[in-house]
Every structure is written in structure tokens, then in C-alpha cells.
């Protein structure tokens, strides 16, 4: 369904703007007017294109698609007819191609869940497992809505964790750029000015000038070194050993590790709850949960738990022994197992830890802001003081 950008005013005169999905501009305007808005201006949101020229299918696109499909299935429309209507209702080239391919597979007799597995770039293993469970249980429309809710919460959680990582990274990058500019362009001017000083320069000034000489002489390392380091870390992370070591390191980092751990627990419990509610067998659910955990340490803990379950043990015990999950989580899972309310207990844990991610992000920002400011003050202030020390010495001699 097309998306529109609107600007309007409330009856109290407050400005309001945002996005709205609708069949066309007129329907969007009428919908906004029913919300009590006035001075409404609506325009179609431009489609974002990738380098190849076709718009990319995003998680949000898939979520909207499932919500529309659920509504049509609930109205009693056959799957093939649903996709014919979806094709007519979109101008998104990649989505149109995807809908056409799925429709062709369905027309040839392929089950819906099995068809989705043929498009791994657009539908992950979790989605396919849930759709297959919905088909078998005759509750496909309900399952599609559950997938929408899961994806929306997952995207929100991912955005929170990403924002927690972006802030310190961007500050450190800016600090490196500023320091490099000072070392390559500013300090050499002072060095030339001090060349005829005629006295012993202070030790801090000598150290800064030597570092500046290294920056000027090896400027290509300063420029390309960070890029090479990022590439090397990415390449290392793709290896089994590298991924294990880096994932463990990230979980144990101060402040950031707390955010990542709580985010991983929220993702684990939300995914597990969604699969359990859909009636997916627990051993099959454990495979999917492990694959979608996003962290190899969590993944290994889940795999070990699956082996224990297959041998007749409880789920909470191996999770607690892994040392990855907080005690509260394993205790609540244990209570869910004993009471037979595992699905509800997992959903409550997910809700709690999604809120905890918000708190952890705020705490991390509060902790890192003074630390980053102190670091920048020491680096930049140290450079300034080192360069001005000889000038102070000259003033004292005069």
C-alpha cells in the first residue's frame, strides 16, 4: 500500500506531521480529517532506491504485507487471489516481483510456508516456521498478525540497540578526525615557529611534535589504517573463532555489554514465545531461536539446552548453567515449565527486558557522556597545552 507524508494542524493550532499508509491521496486526507486535523497537506512519499536501481524490500514492507494478507485471508479470499490483489495494489518494483513469484509457486501447488523458504533474502527461518505452523493449524491469518507484532517489536528493539552503539562510535570517530587534522596541519605550524626557539623545548611539546611528524610521514596509514582495521575485524568476525571471541567480548564490555545482553535476552524470549504460541514443537523452536539469536554465545547456550531437553531434562537448568542468562530469566522459565504457562512467561520476560533495554541505553549514555567529554578534554586540551608551553616559557623569560 502506498505511503504518504502529511503536515497538518490540530484544532488547538499545534503543528503535526508524519506518515500514513492509504490507497490514494484523497483517502489519506479523509482519514486524517476524521482524526480532527485541519490544514492538511498530503504528498506521496518518494521511493528509496538502492544502487542497483530497484527499491529494497525492508522488514517494514514485509510486516505491512503480512498484515494486509492476514486481513484478506480472514475475509475468506483464496491465497492466489490475495496475491493478485497485492500485485495490483503496489508500485514497489521489488515487492511486485516478489508477489508475482510467490503467486506462480502457489498456482503450481506449492504450500505457502514452503514457498517462502525459496526466498531467504526476504523471509527468515522464523517467519517460514511460523507460516508453516499456521497452515497446519488452520490459523494462518492469526499467525500472520503475530508475525507482524513480532517484527514490529524486533525492529524497535534493534533500533534501540543500534542507537546505543552509534553514539560512542560517532564521538570516537569525530575525535580521531579532529586529532588527525591538528597533528597533520596545525602542530607542524607550531613546530616551524619553535625551530628557532634557541632553548630546550618542554617534554610534552617534544612528544606531541614527534607524534605529529609520524602522522605527517605516515599519513596514508592514518587515512587508510582505520578502514583496513574495520575490514580486518569484519573478516575475523566471519570466522567461527572470531565470531565467538568478539561476541563474548561484546557481552562482557562495560555499559555496552549490558545493553547487548538485555537485547539478546529480549530477542530470545520474544522469538521463543512467538514460536510456542504458534504451536511449533519445542525442539524445532529451539533450532530457530538459536539461529535468530544474533549472538553466537546465546546460540551455543540454546543448542546445549536443546540437547538437554532431548534427553528429558528441563529448559531452565542448562540455560542457568550456561551463565549467559540472568538468574531471574531462568527462574521465570522454570516457573513457566512447572505451571504449563511457558508462552505467557516468556512473553512477560520479553516485555520486561525490552523496557530494560531502554533503561540500559539511558544509563550507558549517562555513564559514557562524562567519560567521553573527559577523554576529549584530555586529548585536545593536552595538545593545546603542549603547544603553548614554549610560548609561556618565552613570556616568563621576557
N, C-alpha and C positions, 0 to 999 in steps of 0.2 A: 504494500500500500504506500502511495507517495507520502512524503513528509514535507511539511510546510513550516516556515518561520513566521512568527507573528509578533507584532507590537500592538499594545492596546492600553487602555486606562480603566481603572475601576471606577465605580460611581463616586468614590471618595476622592478621585483625582490622582491616585497613585499609579505610576507607570508600571507596566507589566510586559514582559517579553518571554518567548520560549518557543518550543517546537510542538507541533501537533500532527498526528497522522490522520489522513482523511482521504476519501475517494477523489475529491477535487477541491479547488479553492473556495467555491461557493458553500459547500457542505462544511468545510473547516470554519468559515466565517460564521455560519449559522450556529455551529456548535459552540464557538466562543461567545456569541451573543447570548446564548442560553445560560452561560456561566455568569452573566451580569456584566460583561465587559462592554466598553464603548470605544469609539475612535479606533476601530480595529483595522489594521493593515496586515494583509497576508501575502506572502510570496513563496514560491516553491523553493525548497532547499536544494542547492546545487549538488549534483552527484560527485563524490570524490573518486578520482581515477587513480589507478596505480600506474607504475612506469610503463607497463605493457599496454595501457590504454583502456582496459576493462575495469569497471569498479569491482573492488574486492568484496566477497561475501563475508560479513562480520558475524560475531556471536549475536549481536543485537538483531541482525537480519534474520538469523535462524530462529531466534526467540519469537520474533513477530510472526514469522512464517508458521511456527508450530501453534501459536495462539489462534491464528486465522484458520488453520487446518482443523484444530480442535472444535471450533465453532461450527464449521461446515459438517464435520463428522457427526457432531451432536444433533445437527438438523436432519440427519439421515441421508446425506449425499454419499454416493459411492466414491472411493478413493480416486479413481481415474478422473471422474468429473470434477472433483475438488481441485486436482492439479490443472485441469483445463481452465477452470475459473481463475486459479492463481496466476497462470500464464497471461491471461487477458488483463489481470489487474496490476501488473508490474511493468515498469520500464527500465528495471535494473538488468543490464545485459547478462551479467554472470548468474543472477538468480533465475532469469528466464531460461538460460541454457540448462541450469541445474534442474529446474522444474520439468523441462521437456525430457531430459534424460531419465529422470525418475518415472515420469508418466510412461515412457516407452517400455521401461523394465516392468512396470506394473501391468501394462497391457499384454506383455508376453507371459504373465502368470507368476512372476516372482513375488514372494511375500515382501511387505513393506520394510520390515526390520532388516531382512537380508539384503534388500536393495540399497538401503542406506549404508551398509558396510562397504559397498563398492565405491563410496565417495568419502574416503577417510580424511581428506583435507577439510571437509565441511561438517562431518558428523563423527564425533569421537566415540570411543568404545562404550562409554557410559550411556550416551544417547541411544545407541543401537541396542544395547541390552535392555534398556527401559522400554523402547518401542516394541521389541520382540515379546517382552513380558506383557505389555498392554494388548498386543494382538492375541496372544494365547488366552488371556483372561477376559477378552471382550470388553476391555475398558480403555481402548486406545485414546479416546477423547480426554478422559481424566488424566491419563499418563502424560499426554502432550502438554496439558496445563501444568502438571507437576514439573515437567522438564523446563517449561518457561520460568516458573518460580525459582527453580534451582539455578538456571543460567543467570537470571537477574541478580540473585544474591551472590553468585560466584563472581560476576563481573564487578559488583560493588566491593566485594572483599579484595579482589585483585587490584582494583584501583587504589584502595586504602594502603595495601602493602607496597604498591609501586610508588605512591606518593611519599611513603616513609623512606624509600631508598633514593628517590630523586633529590630530595632536599640536601642531604650531606654531600652527595656526589657532585651536584652542581656547584656548591660552595667550594669544594676542594679543587674542581676544575678551574673556576674563576681565580682562586688563589694562586694556582700554578701558572696560569696565563699572566697574571699581574706580576708575579715574581720574575718570570722569564723576561718580560718586557723591561723591567727595571734592571735586571742583570745584563741584558744584551745592549740596551740603548742608553740607559741613564747612568749606571755606575761607570762605564768607560769614560764618560764626560768628566766625572769627578776624578777618575784616575789620571787623566791627562792634566787636569788642573793641579793635582798633587805631585806630579812628576818633578816639578821644580821646588818642592816644599823645603828641601835642604835640611830636614830633620827626620828622625825615626818616626814612622807612622805608627799609630796605636795598633795593637794586635787585632782587635775586631775589624778595623779598616782593612788590614792586610788579608784577613781571612775572606772578607766579602769581595775584595778585588781579585783574589785568586779564584774564587768561585765564579766570578764574572768572566775572567779570562777563559775558564773551562767552558762556560756557556757559549761564549763567542767562538771559541775554537771548534767546539763540537756542537754547533747549532743544529746540525742535521739529526743528532741524537735527541736533542731537546724537542725538535719538531716531530720526528717520526718514532722516537722511543716509546711514548705513551701509546701510540697506535699499535706498535708491534707488541707491547705488553698486553693490551686488551685482546689482540688476536691470539697471542700465545695462551692466555688464560682461557679463552673460549675453546681453543683446540684441546687444551688439557682437560677441560670440563667434559668434553665429548668422550673421553676415555673412561672406562669403568672405575679405575683407580682415582682419576682426577675428580670425577663427579662425586665419589664417596667422600674424599678428603675435603673438597670445597663445600659440600652440603653440610658436613659435620662442623667445619669451621664457621660457616654462616650461622648455624643454630647456636653455637657457643659464643658468638660475639656479644659484647655488652650492648644493651639497648636494642640494636637491630635484631639480634638473635631472639629476643623476647617477642618482637613483632612477628618474625618469621615463624617461630614455634607456635604461637597462638593462631596465626593464619593457617598453618598446616593442620592443626587440630580441628579448627572450624571446617576446613575443606573436607577432612577425613570423615568427621561425624555427619556433615550435611550430605555428602555423597552416599555414605552407608545408610543413612536414614531414608533417603530417596529411593535407593535400591530395595531396601527392606519393605517400604510401603508399597512398592510395585509388585511385591511377591517374588523377587529374584532369589533363587536359592543362595544360602549364606556363603557356600564355598565359591560359587560363581561371582557373588557380590564382592568377596574378598579380593579376587583377581582384579576386578575392575577398580576397586578402591585403591589397591596398591599401584596400579598403572596411572591413575589420575591424581596421586598424592602430591606430585610436584617436587618431592624431596626423596632422594634415594635412601636416607636413614629411616624415614617414615615407611617407605616402600618395603624395606627389609624387615622392619618390625611387623608389618601387616602380613607379609609372606610367612614369617615364623609363626605368627598367630594362626594363620590358616592351617599350617601343618599340625599344630597342637589341637585345633578343632577337629581335624580329620581323624585324630587319634582319640577323640572323645573328651578332651579337656574343655574348659571354659574359655571364653574370649578374653575376659578381663585379666586373667593370670599372666599369659605371655605378653600382653601389652604392658602390664606393670613391670614385668621382669626386663623388658627392653630398655627401661629408663628414659624413654623418649617422651612418653605421655605423662602429664601431671597426675598425681595421685587422685585428685578429685574426679578426673575423667574416668580412670579405670574403676574407681569405686561406683560411680553412677552407672557405668556399663554393667558392672557386676549386679547392681540392684535391678537393672533392666532385664538381665538374664533370669534372675530369680523370680521376678514378678511377671515375666512374659510381656513386658511393655518396652521392649528394646527400641522399637521405632520411635515412640514418644520420647524416651530418654535421650536418644541420640539427637533428636531434633532440639530438645531443650539445651543440650550441651552446645550444639552448633549456634543456637541463638545467643547463648551466654558468651561464647568465645568470639563471635562476630562483634559483639559490643566491646569485649575486652581488647580487640584489635584497635578500635577507636581510642580507647584509653591508653593503650601501649604506644600508639603513634604520638598522641599528645605528650605523654611522659618522655618519649625519646626526643621529641623536638625540644621540650623544656630542658632536657639534660644536655643536648648537643649544641644548642644555641650559644650558651656562655662558653662552652669548650671551644667551639669554632671561632667565636669572636676573640677569645684569648689567644688561640693559635695564630690567627691573622694579625693580632696586635703584636705578638712576639716577633713574627717573621717580618712584617712590613716596618714595624717600629724599630726592630733591630737593625734593619738595613739603613733606615734614616739616621739613626744614632751613630752607626758605624761610619757613615759618610760625613757626618757633621762634626765628629770628634776632632779631626785635624783643624777644622775651622775654629773650634773652641780653643784649641791649643794656640793657634795663631793669635787669637784675640787676647789670651792671657799673657802672651809674650809681649805684645804691644802695650 
